[in-house]
Structure formats: structure tokens, C-alpha cells
């Protein structure tokens, strides 16, 4: 067998191997970015899929969820963020979803930013923000976090299934 034939077979094998990796394994992390005059706000998170489940109903009242899968969800902001009366200073944060009740959720900013996010440490909480619960007409299969900005403010939203949880914020003062 010639070197060229061996190379062709190796390349074909590698291509087949890469194509056999499930799509979810290739896209299990997501990011959401919002560009500001101070720099880019970035959320990095795991993207689990519903697969016919409704995980938000599994979350017990009074419990925390790391908002994703595998490594914890994190936010990096080069500017202070203001959600109503709650100011989150520029910096890095772990994000958690706190379920108060089936109709009430809070976004929790925590100073711990690494690890699997399996154990929430309330002592490291920096701030909690009430989220609006809304229904969406087109179900979202893969957990999604979005940030959108505009002249009158910005919004951070979590969407999964038919539920959207959102909070308005402004940048800086």
C-alpha cells in the first residue's frame, strides 16, 4: 500500500468518525454576548435539550439550578449592570436560577465561577433579580440564554420549552 493510499484511508476514517459524533456533543456549550461601550458582556452556559421532558417543573420550590449542564453558567461583565434597584458590579459571576414557586423565579449572581455548579453557596450570593415568567408559542428544544440591548435598556432571557424567564437591565448608572 502506498503512502498516498494510506493517507486517503486515514482521512476517510477520520471524516467518518467526526460525522458520527452526535450534534448535541458538538454544541453542548453556548454563549450569549452583548457589546457595550465598556466591552462585551458574555454569558457561557451548557445547552441541555428537552427530549420530551419539562425540567422547570422538576425543580423544587426553594431550590437552585445552575442553568445549563456540565460546567456552571457564568457571566463576565466589564460594566456594572442594574436590574431595577439591584446593582451588579462589573466582574465575573456564576449564575443560578432560584425557584421560589411555580410562577416565581429569581436570577442569582454568585461570586463562585468555576466547577460543575452542583452545590449553590448562598454565602457567595451577590444579588438576586426577579424574573418575569412568560409563555412562548414556539417551543425551544435546546436551553437558550439571550441578551439583547437597545437605547432604552437591555434584557437577559432564559428560554426552554414553552417558558421564557426574563429581566430588564441597564448598563452602568
DAQUI-V956482 format. One record per helix or strand of 3 or more residues. SS is the DSSP state (H for helix, E for strand). FROM is the first residue (numbers start at 1). LEN is the number of residues. Records with the same first field share a line. If there is no record, write none. Layout:
SS=FROM-LEN ; FROM-LEN
//
This chain:
H=3-18 ; 23-4 ; 55-4 ; 122-3
E=29-8 ; 39-8 ; 63-3 ; 74-4 ; 81-3 ; 86-3 ; 91-11 ; 104-7 ; 125-26 ; 153-19
//
